[in-house]
Amino acid sequence: MIVKLYFSPAPVTDAKIRGRFAVVIDVLRASTSICTAVQNGCREIVPVGSTGDAAAMRANLDKGKVLLCGEREGLKVEGFDLGNSPSEYTEEIVREKVLIFASTNGSRAILKCAAAAQTLVGGFVNLSIIAETILNAQKDVAVVCAGRQGNFSLEDTFCGGALIDLLVGSGKYSVDNDAAQVAQMLYKNRDNSIEAVIGRADHARYLKELGFGADIVTAAAVDTVNVVPVLIGNKVVDLQKQRVEGTA
């Protein structure tokens, strides 16, 4: 089986991911926040492409059960309930709620991968369980980095390399494009801790300027969240819970 990596969603087409597992990675911070929300019992997350789409969707739903979530330029959108910091997605706030999620890069990347056999949301926080899920499924994989406004991002590629290293290390996968090789080499040849490497990224430095330095620490912690968010229809839900209920 093979694994490819895309530095951003831009080159991804339905044909390139159809029949494969897609893993969307947006380390800073959508993947980390989505994983945290699922772990803390939200009912579902609905990724949307714009803040306007988010507001329009909530207008047709029970406002007591719905939260508008997301950011622009790293900051919570005016009128939204939550931004994109994982610290906001506590059990007290999100349990049994529907989250309409409009982040600058992550939600759009998830939508771009809707044609995949299964679309998972991954980061360092759920790295091992994502790898385990893929190995159990035995499907070819496309790792799709959300990037930053259509461009390469260090943190997403680095995390993609960590996932690829686990898959290749199992003996069941081989890399199938240059980007996957680069990502794996970036991870294997790191000269410091995961947190330190992520901290060098452009977006990490920007988040620190905004006062979100703690989010970088959270996003760099490996296997702190034991969930696999999966896109089913237009909703991201807990894969294990869906399997128990017989809907996935």
N, C-alpha and C positions, 0 to 999 in steps of 0.2 A: 504494500500500500504506500501511497505517496502523500507528502504534505507540501503545499505551496504557501507562500506568504506574499501578501500585498502590502506595500508601505502605506497605502491609503485606499479608500474605497473607489477612487476615480476609475481605475482600470477594470473594476469588477463588473461583469455582466452576468445575466442569468445563465447563459450557456457555460460560463467558466465555473460556476458553483453548483449547477444542477446535479443532483445525485451525490454530492459531497456533504460532509459536515462543514459548516462555516463556524469559526470562532471569532467573534468580534471583540477586540481588545481596545479599551480606552482607559488606561490606567489612571490618568489624572483628568477627570475623575468619574466619568459616567459608569464605567464597569464596576468600580469600587462601590459607588453609591447604590447601583442596582442590586449588586450582590448583598449589600447590607440591608436593603429594604426587603428583599426576598427572605433573607435569614430572619428578619424581625417580623415576618408574618403579614406583609401586605397581600392583598387579594390578587392583584395583577398590576402590571405596569404597561401602559400604552405609549409606545414611542411615536412621536410625531415630528414632522420636519420643520415646523415653525411655531413660534409663540402664538401666532394668530390661530393656527389650527388647534392648538391646545385650548385656548379660550373658547373657541367655537364648540369644541367637543364637550367641554364642561357645561356649557349652556343647556345641553340636552340631557344631562345626567343629574342624579340626586346630589346636590352640592354637599350634603352632610356626609357623603361617603366617598367624595372625590377630592384629591389634592392636585393642584397645579404645581409642577416641579420643573426646574431647569434653570439655565443661565444664558447670559450673553456677555461676552468678554470676561467670563469668570464670576460674574456677580448675579445674584438672584434677580429675576425679571420683576419689574414693578407690578404689583398686583398678584404675584404668584405666592403660594404658600411656603414652598421650599426652594432652595437653590440647588447647587450640585456638590455640596459638601457631605461626605458620608456621615459626619457627626450629626447632621440634621435628621437622619432617617432612623430615629429611635423606635423601639417597639411601641412605646406609648403613643407616638404620633402616627405611625403607618399601619399598625395592625388592622387587618380587614378593610383597608382603604384601597381604592383604585387610584393609582398614580398616573397622571397624564404627564409624560416626560419629554421635555423639549430642550436637549442640550445642543451646544453648537456643533459638536462632531459625533458624539456617541450615538444619539438616537437616529441620526441620518445614516450612519454606518449600519445599524441594525436593519433599518428599512431596506437598504441596498442589498441585503443578503436574504431577503424573504424567499427567494427561489431555491435556496439550498434544501437538501434533504432534511436537515435540522440546523437551526441557527442557535448557537450557544453564546452566552456572554461570559467572558473570562477576564481574569486579572491575576496578579500575584496572590490576592486574598483567597482565591479558590483554585489555585493552579493544579494541585494534585488531583482533585476530584474531577476537574475538566479533563485532564489526561486520562484518568481511569475510565471516564464515560466514553471517550473516543476509542480507547483500546478495546473496550467491551463491544462497541458497535462495529469495529473493523471496517470503517469507511475511509475513503480518501478524504483529505482535509484541506480546507482553505482557511488560513489564518488571515483575517482582515484587520489591519491596524486602522483605527479611526483617524490617526494623524491629527494634524492641526491645520484646519482650514484648507484641506486638500493636499497638504504637504507632509513630508516625512516628520515623524516625531521620535526622538530617542527612546522615550519611556515605553511606547507601545511596541516598537521593534524589539527592544531589549526583552520585554515580557514575552513577546512572540517567540523569541529565541529560546527562552527558558522552557516554554511549552514544547517547542520542536525538539529540544535536547532530551526531554523526557520521552517523547514518542520515538525518536531515533534510538535512544538508549534501550528501549524495550526489544529492539531487534525486529520489530514488525513494520517499521516505517523508514522510508528514505526521503531525503529532500529532493524536490523536483524543479526548483527554479533558483536563480541566483539570489533573489531576495531572501529566501529561506536559509540559504547557506550563510549569507551575511548576518542574518539575525542570530543564527546559532553560534557563529564565531564571536559575535559581539557579546553574547551571554557567557560563553565558555572562557573567553579571554579577558573577562572583566578584571580590573585591578583593585576593586574595592567592594564594599557591601552593596547590596541591592539598593538600599536607601541612598547611599552616597552617589551611585551611578544615576539614579533617577533625579537626584537633587541637582545634577549638572544640566538637566534638560531646560530648554528655553521656557517651556510652560511652567516647570517647577519654580524657576526663578521669578516668573511673573506672579504665580500664586503666592509666593513668599512676600512679594511686595504688597499684595492685597491683604495679607494677614492670615493666609491659609496654610502656613507651614506645617501645621499638625496633620493636614490631609495627606501630605507627602509621606509622613511616617506611617500613617494608616494604610496607604496604598502600597507601600513597600513590604508590608508584613505578609509573609507567606503562610497560606493555609489557615487563616483565622476564621474563614467562613466556609461552612460545609454544605453549600448549595450549588446547584447548576441551574441558573436562569436560562430558559429556553423560549424561543419565539414560537407560539402556536397561534395561527391566524394572525391577528394584529396585536396580540398581547404577549408580554413576557411573563412567564409564570415559573413556579418551582417544578423542575422536571421530576424529582422524586415523588412529590405530592401528586402530580398528574399520573404517574405510573401506578401509584396506590389506588387512585380513583378510576383507573382504567381508561383514561382519556388521552394517553400519549404512548 
